[in-house]
Amino acid sequence: MAINAIEIEKLIREGIPGCTVQIEDLRGDGDHYAAYVVSEAFIGKSRVQQHKMVYDALQGKMAKELHALAIQTSTPE
């Protein structure tokens, strides 16, 4: 069973409190998404660490319910 954009956003918001999240369905098929995540929690962390935080927030759904997710992270300006 696939996961929808609303659930992806909810999991990321719960896993990284205070972040802002935008989810985009890249192909319109509900199977390929992009996540744009901005959080103060990313300050001082490498890009790999930031992406790991997003993957951790997804609670193991990556590669099971979620087929493809492009992640873009940043800190607030």
PQR file of N, CA, C, O and H, with PARSE charges and radii, in Angstrom:
ATOM      1  N   MET A   1       0.844  -1.187   0.000 -0.4000 1.5000
ATOM      2  CA  MET A   1       0.000   0.000   0.000 -0.0000 2.0000
ATOM      3  C   MET A   1       0.884   1.243   0.000  0.5500 1.7000
ATOM      4  O   MET A   1       1.849   1.329   0.760 -0.5500 1.4000
ATOM      5  N   ALA A   2       0.550   2.195  -0.849 -0.4000 1.5000
ATOM      6  CA  ALA A   2       1.310   3.440  -0.969 -0.0000 2.0000
ATOM      7  C   ALA A   2       0.942   4.413   0.144  0.5500 1.7000
ATOM      8  O   ALA A   2      -0.103   4.295   0.785 -0.5500 1.4000
ATOM      9  H   ALA A   2      -0.233   2.126  -1.466  0.4000 1.0000
ATOM     10  N   ILE A   3       1.814   5.354   0.348 -0.4000 1.5000
ATOM     11  CA  ILE A   3       1.604   6.397   1.345 -0.0000 2.0000
ATOM     12  C   ILE A   3       1.311   7.702   0.590  0.5500 1.7000
ATOM     13  O   ILE A   3       1.886   7.939  -0.472 -0.5500 1.4000
ATOM     14  H   ILE A   3       2.662   5.449  -0.172  0.4000 1.0000
ATOM     15  N   ASN A   4       0.437   8.536   1.121 -0.4000 1.5000
ATOM     16  CA  ASN A   4       0.105   9.769   0.412 -0.0000 2.0000
ATOM     17  C   ASN A   4       0.895  10.965   0.963  0.5500 1.7000
ATOM     18  O   ASN A   4       1.536  10.878   2.010 -0.5500 1.4000
ATOM     19  H   ASN A   4      -0.030   8.344   1.984  0.4000 1.0000
ATOM     20  N   ALA A   5       0.831  12.081   0.230 -0.4000 1.5000
ATOM     21  CA  ALA A   5       1.592  13.279   0.574 -0.0000 2.0000
ATOM     22  C   ALA A   5       1.240  13.817   1.956  0.5500 1.7000
ATOM     23  O   ALA A   5       2.116  14.292   2.679 -0.5500 1.4000
ATOM     24  H   ALA A   5       0.310  12.152  -0.620  0.4000 1.0000
ATOM     25  N   ILE A   6      -0.012  13.749   2.321 -0.4000 1.5000
ATOM     26  CA  ILE A   6      -0.446  14.253   3.631 -0.0000 2.0000
ATOM     27  C   ILE A   6       0.207  13.459   4.755  0.5500 1.7000
ATOM     28  O   ILE A   6       0.652  14.037   5.747 -0.5500 1.4000
ATOM     29  H   ILE A   6      -0.724  13.363   1.734  0.4000 1.0000
ATOM     30  N   GLU A   7       0.267  12.143   4.606 -0.4000 1.5000
ATOM     31  CA  GLU A   7       0.885  11.291   5.623 -0.0000 2.0000
ATOM     32  C   GLU A   7       2.400  11.527   5.694  0.5500 1.7000
ATOM     33  O   GLU A   7       2.977  11.538   6.781 -0.5500 1.4000
ATOM     34  H   GLU A   7      -0.094  11.674   3.800  0.4000 1.0000
ATOM     35  N   ILE A   8       3.036  11.715   4.545 -0.4000 1.5000
ATOM     36  CA  ILE A   8       4.479  12.009   4.525 -0.0000 2.0000
ATOM     37  C   ILE A   8       4.740  13.303   5.292  0.5500 1.7000
ATOM     38  O   ILE A   8       5.624  13.360   6.146 -0.5500 1.4000
ATOM     39  H   ILE A   8       2.567  11.706   3.661  0.4000 1.0000
ATOM     40  N   GLU A   9       3.975  14.322   4.984 -0.4000 1.5000
ATOM     41  CA  GLU A   9       4.133  15.619   5.659 -0.0000 2.0000
ATOM     42  C   GLU A   9       3.913  15.471   7.164  0.5500 1.7000
ATOM     43  O   GLU A   9       4.683  16.008   7.960 -0.5500 1.4000
ATOM     44  H   GLU A   9       3.256  14.275   4.290  0.4000 1.0000
ATOM     45  N   LYS A  10       2.883  14.757   7.550 -0.4000 1.5000
ATOM     46  CA  LYS A  10       2.570  14.564   8.970 -0.0000 2.0000
ATOM     47  C   LYS A  10       3.722  13.874   9.704  0.5500 1.7000
ATOM     48  O   LYS A  10       4.114  14.305  10.789 -0.5500 1.4000
ATOM     49  H   LYS A  10       2.257  14.321   6.903  0.4000 1.0000
ATOM     50  N   LEU A  11       4.259  12.814   9.119 -0.4000 1.5000
ATOM     51  CA  LEU A  11       5.361  12.090   9.749 -0.0000 2.0000
ATOM     52  C   LEU A  11       6.598  12.972   9.915  0.5500 1.7000
ATOM     53  O   LEU A  11       7.251  12.942  10.958 -0.5500 1.4000
ATOM     54  H   LEU A  11       3.940  12.465   8.238  0.4000 1.0000
ATOM     55  N   ILE A  12       6.915  13.752   8.890 -0.4000 1.5000
ATOM     56  CA  ILE A  12       8.087  14.626   8.969 -0.0000 2.0000
ATOM     57  C   ILE A  12       7.872  15.709  10.022  0.5500 1.7000
ATOM     58  O   ILE A  12       8.780  15.994  10.803 -0.5500 1.4000
ATOM     59  H   ILE A  12       6.385  13.776   8.043  0.4000 1.0000
ATOM     60  N   ARG A  13       6.686  16.317  10.058 -0.4000 1.5000
ATOM     61  CA  ARG A  13       6.396  17.356  11.065 -0.0000 2.0000
ATOM     62  C   ARG A  13       6.479  16.791  12.483  0.5500 1.7000
ATOM     63  O   ARG A  13       6.979  17.458  13.389 -0.5500 1.4000
ATOM     64  H   ARG A  13       5.949  16.086   9.423  0.4000 1.0000
ATOM     65  N   GLU A  14       5.995  15.578  12.673 -0.4000 1.5000
ATOM     66  CA  GLU A  14       6.055  14.956  13.998 -0.0000 2.0000
ATOM     67  C   GLU A  14       7.485  14.581  14.371  0.5500 1.7000
ATOM     68  O   GLU A  14       7.876  14.696  15.533 -0.5500 1.4000
ATOM     69  H   GLU A  14       5.589  15.037  11.936  0.4000 1.0000
ATOM     70  N   GLY A  15       8.265  14.133  13.390 -0.4000 1.5000
ATOM     71  CA  GLY A  15       9.635  13.696  13.648 -0.0000 2.0000
ATOM     72  C   GLY A  15      10.629  14.833  13.792  0.5500 1.7000
ATOM     73  O   GLY A  15      11.669  14.678  14.432 -0.5500 1.4000
ATOM     74  H   GLY A  15       7.947  14.039  12.446  0.4000 1.0000
ATOM     75  N   ILE A  16      10.310  15.976  13.197 -0.4000 1.5000
ATOM     76  CA  ILE A  16      11.178  17.158  13.275 -0.0000 2.0000
ATOM     77  C   ILE A  16      10.295  18.328  13.693  0.5500 1.7000
ATOM     78  O   ILE A  16       9.902  19.134  12.850 -0.5500 1.4000
ATOM     79  H   ILE A  16       9.465  16.101  12.676  0.4000 1.0000
ATOM     80  N   PRO A  17       9.981  18.432  14.973 -0.5600 1.5000
ATOM     81  CA  PRO A  17       9.077  19.486  15.456  0.2800 2.0000
ATOM     82  C   PRO A  17       9.560  20.882  15.072  0.5500 1.7000
ATOM     83  O   PRO A  17      10.751  21.187  15.130 -0.5500 1.4000
ATOM     84  N   GLY A  18       8.612  21.712  14.681 -0.4000 1.5000
ATOM     85  CA  GLY A  18       8.916  23.101  14.332 -0.0000 2.0000
ATOM     86  C   GLY A  18       9.368  23.301  12.899  0.5500 1.7000
ATOM     87  O   GLY A  18       9.608  24.433  12.481 -0.5500 1.4000
ATOM     88  H   GLY A  18       7.644  21.465  14.634  0.4000 1.0000
ATOM     89  N   CYS A  19       9.487  22.228  12.142 -0.4000 1.5000
ATOM     90  CA  CYS A  19       9.937  22.373  10.754 -0.0000 2.0000
ATOM     91  C   CYS A  19       8.793  22.832   9.859  0.5500 1.7000
ATOM     92  O   CYS A  19       7.619  22.730  10.216 -0.5500 1.4000
ATOM     93  H   CYS A  19       9.292  21.308  12.482  0.4000 1.0000
ATOM     94  N   THR A  20       9.163  23.334   8.698 -0.4000 1.5000
ATOM     95  CA  THR A  20       8.165  23.579   7.668 -0.0000 2.0000
ATOM     96  C   THR A  20       8.426  22.551   6.568  0.5500 1.7000
ATOM     97  O   THR A  20       9.574  22.245   6.245 -0.5500 1.4000
ATOM     98  H   THR A  20      10.116  23.416   8.408  0.4000 1.0000
ATOM     99  N   VAL A  21       7.351  22.032   6.006 -0.4000 1.5000
ATOM    100  CA  VAL A  21       7.457  20.948   5.033 -0.0000 2.0000
ATOM    101  C   VAL A  21       6.573  21.256   3.838  0.5500 1.7000
ATOM    102  O   VAL A  21       5.442  21.719   3.985 -0.5500 1.4000
ATOM    103  H   VAL A  21       6.419  22.282   6.268  0.4000 1.0000
ATOM    104  N   GLN A  22       7.098  20.995   2.667 -0.4000 1.5000
ATOM    105  CA  GLN A  22       6.307  21.049   1.444 -0.0000 2.0000
ATOM    106  C   GLN A  22       6.552  19.739   0.707  0.5500 1.7000
ATOM    107  O   GLN A  22       7.700  19.361   0.472 -0.5500 1.4000
ATOM    108  H   GLN A  22       8.017  20.619   2.548  0.4000 1.0000
ATOM    109  N   ILE A  23       5.484  19.052   0.344 -0.4000 1.5000
ATOM    110  CA  ILE A  23       5.587  17.793  -0.379 -0.0000 2.0000
ATOM    111  C   ILE A  23       5.042  18.004  -1.786  0.5500 1.7000
ATOM    112  O   ILE A  23       3.986  18.608  -1.970 -0.5500 1.4000
ATOM    113  H   ILE A  23       4.552  19.359   0.534  0.4000 1.0000
ATOM    114  N   GLU A  24       5.769  17.505  -2.766 -0.4000 1.5000
ATOM    115  CA  GLU A  24       5.347  17.616  -4.159 -0.0000 2.0000
ATOM    116  C   GLU A  24       5.289  16.222  -4.774  0.5500 1.7000
ATOM    117  O   GLU A  24       6.240  15.448  -4.662 -0.5500 1.4000
ATOM    118  H   GLU A  24       6.628  17.014  -2.616  0.4000 1.0000
ATOM    119  N   ASP A  25       4.176  15.908  -5.419 -0.4000 1.5000
ATOM    120  CA  ASP A  25       4.033  14.649  -6.157 -0.0000 2.0000
ATOM    121  C   ASP A  25       4.681  14.883  -7.520  0.5500 1.7000
ATOM    122  O   ASP A  25       4.125  15.592  -8.359 -0.5500 1.4000
ATOM    123  H   ASP A  25       3.404  16.537  -5.509  0.4000 1.0000
ATOM    124  N   LEU A  26       5.842  14.297  -7.740 -0.4000 1.5000
ATOM    125  CA  LEU A  26       6.646  14.614  -8.913 -0.0000 2.0000
ATOM    126  C   LEU A  26       6.058  14.129 -10.232  0.5500 1.7000
ATOM    127  O   LEU A  26       6.247  14.772 -11.264 -0.5500 1.4000
ATOM    128  H   LEU A  26       6.294  13.721  -7.058  0.4000 1.0000
ATOM    129  N   ARG A  27       5.348  13.007 -10.212 -0.4000 1.5000
ATOM    130  CA  ARG A  27       4.822  12.451 -11.458 -0.0000 2.0000
ATOM    131  C   ARG A  27       3.305  12.395 -11.501  0.5500 1.7000
ATOM    132  O   ARG A  27       2.716  12.012 -12.512 -0.5500 1.4000
ATOM    133  H   ARG A  27       5.195  12.484  -9.373  0.4000 1.0000
ATOM    134  N   GLY A  28       2.679  12.778 -10.400 -0.4000 1.5000
ATOM    135  CA  GLY A  28       1.233  12.702 -10.343 -0.0000 2.0000
ATOM    136  C   GLY A  28       0.714  11.289 -10.169  0.5500 1.7000
ATOM    137  O   GLY A  28      -0.470  11.022 -10.374 -0.5500 1.4000
ATOM    138  H   GLY A  28       3.157  13.089  -9.579  0.4000 1.0000
ATOM    139  N   ASP A  29       1.618  10.373  -9.784 -0.4000 1.5000
ATOM    140  CA  ASP A  29       1.233   8.970  -9.641 -0.0000 2.0000
ATOM    141  C   ASP A  29       1.111   8.517  -8.188  0.5500 1.7000
ATOM    142  O   ASP A  29       0.801   7.356  -7.923 -0.5500 1.4000
ATOM    143  H   ASP A  29       2.580  10.590  -9.618  0.4000 1.0000
ATOM    144  N   GLY A  30       1.357   9.436  -7.242 -0.4000 1.5000
ATOM    145  CA  GLY A  30       1.277   9.079  -5.827 -0.0000 2.0000
ATOM    146  C   GLY A  30       2.367   8.127  -5.395  0.5500 1.7000
ATOM    147  O   GLY A  30       2.238   7.457  -4.370 -0.5500 1.4000
ATOM    148  H   GLY A  30       1.609  10.380  -7.458  0.4000 1.0000
ATOM    149  N   ASP A  31       3.447   8.057  -6.167 -0.4000 1.5000
ATOM    150  CA  ASP A  31       4.517   7.105  -5.867 -0.0000 2.0000
ATOM    151  C   ASP A  31       5.910   7.738  -5.865  0.5500 1.7000
ATOM    152  O   ASP A  31       6.858   7.148  -5.347 -0.5500 1.4000
ATOM    153  H   ASP A  31       3.552   8.601  -6.999  0.4000 1.0000
ATOM    154  N   HIS A  32       6.036   8.932  -6.439 -0.4000 1.5000
ATOM    155  CA  HIS A  32       7.318   9.635  -6.524 -0.0000 2.0000
ATOM    156  C   HIS A  32       7.127  11.052  -5.984  0.5500 1.7000
ATOM    157  O   HIS A  32       6.421  11.866  -6.579 -0.5500 1.4000
ATOM    158  H   HIS A  32       5.266   9.411  -6.860  0.4000 1.0000
ATOM    159  N   TYR A  33       7.762  11.329  -4.859 -0.4000 1.5000
ATOM    160  CA  TYR A  33       7.580  12.606  -4.176 -0.0000 2.0000
ATOM    161  C   TYR A  33       8.899  13.339  -3.992  0.5500 1.7000
ATOM    162  O   TYR A  33       9.979  12.754  -4.069 -0.5500 1.4000
ATOM    163  H   TYR A  33       8.335  10.668  -4.376  0.4000 1.0000
ATOM    164  N   ALA A  34       8.776  14.636  -3.747 -0.4000 1.5000
ATOM    165  CA  ALA A  34       9.894  15.469  -3.305 -0.0000 2.0000
ATOM    166  C   ALA A  34       9.459  16.116  -1.994  0.5500 1.7000
ATOM    167  O   ALA A  34       8.317  16.554  -1.857 -0.5500 1.4000
ATOM    168  H   ALA A  34       7.898  15.111  -3.685  0.4000 1.0000
ATOM    169  N   ALA A  35      10.369  16.170  -1.044 -0.4000 1.5000
ATOM    170  CA  ALA A  35      10.105  16.817   0.239 -0.0000 2.0000
ATOM    171  C   ALA A  35      11.083  17.969   0.403  0.5500 1.7000
ATOM    172  O   ALA A  35      12.295  17.799   0.265 -0.5500 1.4000
ATOM    173  H   ALA A  35      11.297  15.814  -1.155  0.4000 1.0000
ATOM    174  N   TYR A  36      10.543  19.136   0.698 -0.4000 1.5000
ATOM    175  CA  TYR A  36      11.337  20.328   0.977 -0.0000 2.0000
ATOM    176  C   TYR A  36      11.136  20.634   2.457  0.5500 1.7000
ATOM    177  O   TYR A  36      10.036  20.986   2.882 -0.5500 1.4000
ATOM    178  H   TYR A  36       9.559  19.274   0.810  0.4000 1.0000
ATOM    179  N   VAL A  37      12.203  20.498   3.235 -0.4000 1.5000
ATOM    180  CA  VAL A  37      12.089  20.611   4.690 -0.0000 2.0000
ATOM    181  C   VAL A  37      13.045  21.690   5.191  0.5500 1.7000
ATOM    182  O   VAL A  37      14.237  21.670   4.884 -0.5500 1.4000
ATOM    183  H   VAL A  37      13.097  20.212   2.890  0.4000 1.0000
ATOM    184  N   VAL A  38      12.505  22.633   5.970 -0.4000 1.5000
ATOM    185  CA  VAL A  38      13.302  23.703   6.561 -0.0000 2.0000
ATOM    186  C   VAL A  38      13.169  23.583   8.078  0.5500 1.7000
ATOM    187  O   VAL A  38      12.061  23.517   8.612 -0.5500 1.4000
ATOM    188  H   VAL A  38      11.537  22.648   6.220  0.4000 1.0000
ATOM    189  N   SER A  39      14.322  23.555   8.768 -0.4000 1.5000
ATOM    190  CA  SER A  39      14.276  23.407  10.220 -0.0000 2.0000
ATOM    191  C   SER A  39      15.516  23.989  10.881  0.5500 1.7000
ATOM    192  O   SER A  39      16.623  23.889  10.353 -0.5500 1.4000
ATOM    193  H   SER A  39      15.221  23.609   8.334  0.4000 1.0000
ATOM    194  N   GLU A  40      15.316  24.594  12.033 -0.4000 1.5000
ATOM    195  CA  GLU A  40      16.444  25.050  12.853 -0.0000 2.0000
ATOM    196  C   GLU A  40      17.232  23.861  13.382  0.5500 1.7000
ATOM    197  O   GLU A  40      18.410  23.996  13.714 -0.5500 1.4000
ATOM    198  H   GLU A  40      14.416  24.675  12.462  0.4000 1.0000
ATOM    199  N   ALA A  41      16.597  22.705  13.464 -0.4000 1.5000
ATOM    200  CA  ALA A  41      17.277  21.498  13.948 -0.0000 2.0000
ATOM    201  C   ALA A  41      18.413  21.077  13.010  0.5500 1.7000
ATOM    202  O   ALA A  41      19.278  20.293  13.401 -0.5500 1.4000
ATOM    203  H   ALA A  41      15.640  22.595  13.194  0.4000 1.0000
ATOM    204  N   PHE A  42      18.415  21.588  11.784 -0.4000 1.5000
ATOM    205  CA  PHE A  42      19.462  21.253  10.819 -0.0000 2.0000
ATOM    206  C   PHE A  42      20.726  22.094  10.994  0.5500 1.7000
ATOM    207  O   PHE A  42      21.761  21.776  10.408 -0.5500 1.4000
ATOM    208  H   PHE A  42      17.712  22.224  11.466  0.4000 1.0000
ATOM    209  N   ILE A  43      20.656  23.151  11.785 -0.4000 1.5000
ATOM    210  CA  ILE A  43      21.808  24.034  11.972 -0.0000 2.0000
ATOM    211  C   ILE A  43      22.981  23.235  12.545  0.5500 1.7000
ATOM    212  O   ILE A  43      22.845  22.523  13.540 -0.5500 1.4000
ATOM    213  H   ILE A  43      19.815  23.409  12.261  0.4000 1.0000
ATOM    214  N   GLY A  44      24.135  23.373  11.889 -0.4000 1.5000
ATOM    215  CA  GLY A  44      25.348  22.702  12.342 -0.0000 2.0000
ATOM    216  C   GLY A  44      25.456  21.248  11.915  0.5500 1.7000
ATOM    217  O   GLY A  44      26.426  20.573  12.262 -0.5500 1.4000
ATOM    218  H   GLY A  44      24.245  23.952  11.081  0.4000 1.0000
ATOM    219  N   LYS A  45      24.476  20.757  11.168 -0.4000 1.5000
ATOM    220  CA  LYS A  45      24.493  19.368  10.725 -0.0000 2.0000
ATOM    221  C   LYS A  45      24.850  19.311   9.240  0.5500 1.7000
ATOM    222  O   LYS A  45      24.521  20.215   8.472 -0.5500 1.4000
ATOM    223  H   LYS A  45      23.688  21.305  10.886  0.4000 1.0000
ATOM    224  N   SER A  46      25.528  18.233   8.854 -0.4000 1.5000
ATOM    225  CA  SER A  46      25.848  18.044   7.444 -0.0000 2.0000
ATOM    226  C   SER A  46      24.574  17.702   6.674  0.5500 1.7000
ATOM    227  O   SER A  46      23.556  17.354   7.272 -0.5500 1.4000
ATOM    228  H   SER A  46      25.795  17.498   9.478  0.4000 1.0000
ATOM    229  N   ARG A  47      24.634  17.800   5.366 -0.4000 1.5000
ATOM    230  CA  ARG A  47      23.485  17.464   4.522 -0.0000 2.0000
ATOM    231  C   ARG A  47      23.080  15.997   4.743  0.5500 1.7000
ATOM    232  O   ARG A  47      21.892  15.679   4.773 -0.5500 1.4000
ATOM    233  H   ARG A  47      25.461  18.083   4.880  0.4000 1.0000
ATOM    234  N   VAL A  48      24.052  15.124   4.896 -0.4000 1.5000
ATOM    235  CA  VAL A  48      23.758  13.704   5.146 -0.0000 2.0000
ATOM    236  C   VAL A  48      23.016  13.541   6.471  0.5500 1.7000
ATOM    237  O   VAL A  48      22.049  12.782   6.545 -0.5500 1.4000
ATOM    238  H   VAL A  48      25.018  15.382   4.872  0.4000 1.0000
ATOM    239  N   GLN A  49      23.448  14.232   7.502 -0.4000 1.5000
ATOM    240  CA  GLN A  49      22.773  14.166   8.798 -0.0000 2.0000
ATOM    241  C   GLN A  49      21.354  14.716   8.706  0.5500 1.7000
ATOM    242  O   GLN A  49      20.433  14.166   9.310 -0.5500 1.4000
ATOM    243  H   GLN A  49      24.233  14.848   7.442  0.4000 1.0000
ATOM    244  N   GLN A  50      21.176  15.793   7.955 -0.4000 1.5000
ATOM    245  CA  GLN A  50      19.845  16.380   7.779 -0.0000 2.0000
ATOM    246  C   GLN A  50      18.913  15.391   7.085  0.5500 1.7000
ATOM    247  O   GLN A  50      17.771  15.208   7.506 -0.5500 1.4000
ATOM    248  H   GLN A  50      21.925  16.240   7.464  0.4000 1.0000
ATOM    249  N   HIS A  51      19.395  14.760   6.032 -0.4000 1.5000
ATOM    250  CA  HIS A  51      18.576  13.791   5.295 -0.0000 2.0000
ATOM    251  C   HIS A  51      18.261  12.580   6.158  0.5500 1.7000
ATOM    252  O   HIS A  51      17.162  12.031   6.080 -0.5500 1.4000
ATOM    253  H   HIS A  51      20.322  14.909   5.690  0.4000 1.0000
ATOM    254  N   LYS A  52      19.210  12.160   6.976 -0.4000 1.5000
ATOM    255  CA  LYS A  52      18.964  11.036   7.887 -0.0000 2.0000
ATOM    256  C   LYS A  52      17.847  11.382   8.871  0.5500 1.7000
ATOM    257  O   LYS A  52      17.025  10.529   9.207 -0.5500 1.4000
ATOM    258  H   LYS A  52      20.103  12.605   7.039  0.4000 1.0000
ATOM    259  N   MET A  53      17.818  12.621   9.326 -0.4000 1.5000
ATOM    260  CA  MET A  53      16.742  13.054  10.225 -0.0000 2.0000
ATOM    261  C   MET A  53      15.379  12.913   9.543  0.5500 1.7000
ATOM    262  O   MET A  53      14.403  12.502  10.171 -0.5500 1.4000
ATOM    263  H   MET A  53      18.485  13.314   9.053  0.4000 1.0000
ATOM    264  N   VAL A  54      15.321  13.256   8.261 -0.4000 1.5000
ATOM    265  CA  VAL A  54      14.061  13.131   7.517 -0.0000 2.0000
ATOM    266  C   VAL A  54      13.701  11.652   7.356  0.5500 1.7000
ATOM    267  O   VAL A  54      12.555  11.265   7.584 -0.5500 1.4000
ATOM    268  H   VAL A  54      16.114  13.591   7.751  0.4000 1.0000
ATOM    269  N   TYR A  55      14.673  10.827   6.964 -0.4000 1.5000
ATOM    270  CA  TYR A  55      14.413   9.390   6.832 -0.0000 2.0000
ATOM    271  C   TYR A  55      13.954   8.791   8.161  0.5500 1.7000
ATOM    272  O   TYR A  55      13.030   7.979   8.190 -0.5500 1.4000
ATOM    273  H   TYR A  55      15.604  11.141   6.779  0.4000 1.0000
ATOM    274  N   ASP A  56      14.594   9.188   9.253 -0.4000 1.5000
ATOM    275  CA  ASP A  56      14.204   8.687  10.571 -0.0000 2.0000
ATOM    276  C   ASP A  56      12.765   9.081  10.903  0.5500 1.7000
ATOM    277  O   ASP A  56      12.024   8.301  11.502 -0.5500 1.4000
ATOM    278  H   ASP A  56      15.344   9.849   9.229  0.4000 1.0000
ATOM    279  N   ALA A  57      12.378  10.286  10.512 -0.4000 1.5000
ATOM    280  CA  ALA A  57      11.018  10.763  10.778 -0.0000 2.0000
ATOM    281  C   ALA A  57       9.978   9.925  10.030  0.5500 1.7000
ATOM    282  O   ALA A  57       8.824   9.843  10.451 -0.5500 1.4000
ATOM    283  H   ALA A  57      12.980  10.919  10.025  0.4000 1.0000
ATOM    284  N   LEU A  58      10.389   9.307   8.925 -0.4000 1.5000
ATOM    285  CA  LEU A  58       9.465   8.496   8.132 -0.0000 2.0000
ATOM    286  C   LEU A  58       9.224   7.110   8.729  0.5500 1.7000
ATOM    287  O   LEU A  58       8.445   6.323   8.191 -0.5500 1.4000
ATOM    288  H   LEU A  58      11.326   9.373   8.584  0.4000 1.0000
ATOM    289  N   GLN A  59       9.886   6.822   9.824 -0.4000 1.5000
ATOM    290  CA  GLN A  59       9.620   5.614  10.619 -0.0000 2.0000
ATOM    291  C   GLN A  59       9.645   4.326   9.801  0.5500 1.7000
ATOM    292  O   GLN A  59       8.755   3.486   9.940 -0.5500 1.4000
ATOM    293  H   GLN A  59      10.518   7.462  10.261  0.4000 1.0000
ATOM    294  N   GLY A  60      10.641   4.167   8.964 -0.4000 1.5000
ATOM    295  CA  GLY A  60      10.799   2.919   8.225 -0.0000 2.0000
ATOM    296  C   GLY A  60       9.888   2.741   7.023  0.5500 1.7000
ATOM    297  O   GLY A  60       9.865   1.668   6.421 -0.5500 1.4000
ATOM    298  H   GLY A  60      11.363   4.849   8.851  0.4000 1.0000
ATOM    299  N   LYS A  61       9.146   3.765   6.667 -0.4000 1.5000
ATOM    300  CA  LYS A  61       8.215   3.640   5.533 -0.0000 2.0000
ATOM    301  C   LYS A  61       8.922   3.754   4.180  0.5500 1.7000
ATOM    302  O   LYS A  61       8.366   3.366   3.152 -0.5500 1.4000
ATOM    303  H   LYS A  61       9.164   4.637   7.155  0.4000 1.0000
ATOM    304  N   MET A  62      10.149   4.288   4.182 -0.4000 1.5000
ATOM    305  CA  MET A  62      10.911   4.396   2.944 -0.0000 2.0000
ATOM    306  C   MET A  62      11.211   2.995   2.430  0.5500 1.7000
ATOM    307  O   MET A  62      11.607   2.124   3.204 -0.5500 1.4000
ATOM    308  H   MET A  62      10.600   4.603   5.017  0.4000 1.0000
ATOM    309  N   ALA A  63      11.030   2.774   1.157 -0.4000 1.5000
ATOM    310  CA  ALA A  63      11.263   1.494   0.476 -0.0000 2.0000
ATOM    311  C   ALA A  63      10.192   0.453   0.785  0.5500 1.7000
ATOM    312  O   ALA A  63      10.246  -0.652   0.245 -0.5500 1.4000
ATOM    313  H   ALA A  63      10.708   3.482   0.528  0.4000 1.0000
ATOM    314  N   LYS A  64       9.244   0.768   1.618 -0.4000 1.5000
ATOM    315  CA  LYS A  64       8.125  -0.142   1.871 -0.0000 2.0000
ATOM    316  C   LYS A  64       6.875   0.498   1.276  0.5500 1.7000
ATOM    317  O   LYS A  64       6.417   0.099   0.205 -0.5500 1.4000
ATOM    318  H   LYS A  64       9.201   1.666   2.056  0.4000 1.0000
ATOM    319  N   GLU A  65       6.331   1.481   1.967 -0.4000 1.5000
ATOM    320  CA  GLU A  65       5.137   2.172   1.490 -0.0000 2.0000
ATOM    321  C   GLU A  65       5.472   3.359   0.586  0.5500 1.7000
ATOM    322  O   GLU A  65       4.642   3.810  -0.203 -0.5500 1.4000
ATOM    323  H   GLU A  65       6.703   1.805   2.836  0.4000 1.0000
ATOM    324  N   LEU A  66       6.697   3.850   0.716 -0.4000 1.5000
ATOM    325  CA  LEU A  66       7.128   5.025  -0.040 -0.0000 2.0000
ATOM    326  C   LEU A  66       8.220   4.598  -1.012  0.5500 1.7000
ATOM    327  O   LEU A  66       9.313   4.206  -0.603 -0.5500 1.4000
ATOM    328  H   LEU A  66       7.371   3.483   1.357  0.4000 1.0000
ATOM    329  N   HIS A  67       7.910   4.680  -2.295 -0.4000 1.5000
ATOM    330  CA  HIS A  67       8.825   4.179  -3.324 -0.0000 2.0000
ATOM    331  C   HIS A  67      10.011   5.118  -3.574  0.5500 1.7000
ATOM    332  O   HIS A  67      11.161   4.681  -3.560 -0.5500 1.4000
ATOM    333  H   HIS A  67       7.023   5.000  -2.627  0.4000 1.0000
ATOM    334  N   ALA A  68       9.732   6.405  -3.803 -0.4000 1.5000
ATOM    335  CA  ALA A  68      10.803   7.341  -4.141 -0.0000 2.0000
ATOM    336  C   ALA A  68      10.540   8.699  -3.507  0.5500 1.7000
ATOM    337  O   ALA A  68       9.444   9.251  -3.607 -0.5500 1.4000
ATOM    338  H   ALA A  68       8.797   6.760  -3.815  0.4000 1.0000
ATOM    339  N   LEU A  69      11.575   9.226  -2.849 -0.4000 1.5000
ATOM    340  CA  LEU A  69      11.464  10.533  -2.212 -0.0000 2.0000
ATOM    341  C   LEU A  69      12.756  11.310  -2.413  0.5500 1.7000
ATOM    342  O   LEU A  69      13.813  10.912  -1.922 -0.5500 1.4000
ATOM    343  H   LEU A  69      12.465   8.778  -2.768  0.4000 1.0000
ATOM    344  N   ALA A  70      12.665  12.415  -3.133 -0.4000 1.5000
ATOM    345  CA  ALA A  70      13.790  13.333  -3.272 -0.0000 2.0000
ATOM    346  C   ALA A  70      13.702  14.305  -2.100  0.5500 1.7000
ATOM    347  O   ALA A  70      12.646  14.888  -1.853 -0.5500 1.4000
ATOM    348  H   ALA A  70      11.807  12.738  -3.532  0.4000 1.0000
ATOM    349  N   ILE A  71      14.801  14.480  -1.382 -0.4000 1.5000
ATOM    350  CA  ILE A  71      14.792  15.330  -0.189 -0.0000 2.0000
ATOM    351  C   ILE A  71      15.671  16.544  -0.411  0.5500 1.7000
ATOM    352  O   ILE A  71      16.805  16.436  -0.877 -0.5500 1.4000
ATOM    353  H   ILE A  71      15.659  14.006  -1.582  0.4000 1.0000
ATOM    354  N   GLN A  72      15.126  17.701  -0.069 -0.4000 1.5000
ATOM    355  CA  GLN A  72      15.883  18.946  -0.077 -0.0000 2.0000
ATOM    356  C   GLN A  72      15.705  19.574   1.293  0.5500 1.7000
ATOM    357  O   GLN A  72      14.582  19.874   1.699 -0.5500 1.4000
ATOM    358  H   GLN A  72      14.205  17.789   0.310  0.4000 1.0000
ATOM    359  N   THR A  73      16.816  19.777   2.018 -0.4000 1.5000
ATOM    360  CA  THR A  73      16.750  20.334   3.362 -0.0000 2.0000
ATOM    361  C   THR A  73      17.496  21.665   3.415  0.5500 1.7000
ATOM    362  O   THR A  73      18.412  21.916   2.632 -0.5500 1.4000
ATOM    363  H   THR A  73      17.728  19.533   1.688  0.4000 1.0000
ATOM    364  N   SER A  74      17.081  22.506   4.355 -0.4000 1.5000
ATOM    365  CA  SER A  74      17.764  23.770   4.580 -0.0000 2.0000
ATOM    366  C   SER A  74      17.433  24.294   5.968  0.5500 1.7000
ATOM    367  O   SER A  74      16.520  23.815   6.640 -0.5500 1.4000
ATOM    368  H   SER A  74      16.337  22.301   4.991  0.4000 1.0000
ATOM    369  N   THR A  75      18.208  25.294   6.375 -0.4000 1.5000
ATOM    370  CA  THR A  75      17.947  25.977   7.637 -0.0000 2.0000
ATOM    371  C   THR A  75      17.201  27.274   7.323  0.5500 1.7000
ATOM    372  O   THR A  75      17.273  27.776   6.201 -0.5500 1.4000
ATOM    373  H   THR A  75      18.950  25.684   5.829  0.4000 1.0000
ATOM    374  N   PRO A  76      16.492  27.812   8.301 -0.5600 1.5000
ATOM    375  CA  PRO A  76      15.786  29.080   8.064  0.2800 2.0000
ATOM    376  C   PRO A  76      16.774  30.196   7.727  0.5500 1.7000
ATOM    377  O   PRO A  76      17.901  30.213   8.223 -0.5500 1.4000
ATOM    378  N   GLU A  77      16.345  31.106   6.895 -0.4000 1.5000
ATOM    379  CA  GLU A  77      17.217  32.232   6.510 -0.0000 2.0000
ATOM    380  C   GLU A  77      17.132  33.334   7.519  0.5500 1.7000
ATOM    381  O   GLU A  77      17.793  34.362   7.367 -0.5500 1.4000
ATOM    382  H   GLU A  77      15.430  31.091   6.492  0.4000 1.0000
TER
END
